[in-house]
Amino acid sequence: MRLALLAGLALCACAGYTHGDERFNYDGGPSASGGTDAGDAGTDAGTDAGADAGTDAGCTALSLNTTSIFDDCVGHTGSTGSVSVDTSSCTVSINTTFTICAGSVAGAHDAFDGGCGTGYSPCTSPSLPGTIVCKTGPSSSCNIVVDGGP
């Protein structure tokens, strides 16, 4: 009986068993060998992806006739002034007792880019009403605050 058992063990050791399903690699995923390429996915996004986000956002109409404007560039004081946006050209005119600002506006919040008074340029603001910052030197600036109400 012992002889039959030893002969069976020897036969099993020489049989050359595999180590499982060879279609899978060590991490359980499919083997990289074999199969065919899926081919090209076709043209990239077609011939045209359409218009680029439509037309420019333009500007927003704004007319403030008696708004408070605090001028720290020219008059260094507060006054009542007016703000008028021309939507056909997206330009703005800001008039106070001490200074006049003019320039272009853009977007839904009328971001300002222009000049104020005599020689205060560039002057910018992310929105009107809002704070206009004018460059006065290499590292200095002044502010003109355009309030939204009387």
C-alpha positions, 0 to 999 in steps of 0.5 A, a space after each residue: 500500500 505504501 508503494 502505491 501511495 509513493 508511486 501516486 505522489 511521484 506521478 502527481 509531481 511530474 504531471 506539470 499542473 498549471 497555476 490556475 487560469 492563465 488568461 488572468 494576470 496576478 492582479 485578477 485582470 485579463 491578460 494583456 496578450 492576445 486579442 485584436 486592437 479595437 481600431 480608431 475611435 473616429 474623428 475627434 469631436 466631429 468636423 466642428 464643435 459648433 459656435 464658440 459660446 455664442 456672442 460676446 456678453 456685452 454690457 448691462 444698462 446702468 443709469 444712476 443720476 444722483 448716486 454717491 461718489 467718494 473720490 480719493 483721487 482728485 477731490 478727496 471728498 464725497 459728492 453726488 454724481 451720475 453714471 451712464 452706460 451706453 449699451 450700444 458701444 459698452 462705454 461709460 461716463 462717470 461725472 462728479 463735482 471733481 472728476 470725470 471717468 470714462 472708459 469701456 464696460 463689459 459683462 453683466 456687472 459692467 467691469 470698468 476699464 478706462 481713465 479718470 480725471 486728468 492723467 489717472 490711467 489705467 483705472 479698473 473696477 470689477 463692477 459698477 457700481 463699485 470701487 474704481 482703482 486708478 494707478 498713480 505710480 509704480 506701486 501706488 493707487 487711489 480709489 473712486 467709490 461709486 455707490 449704488 444708491 443716492 
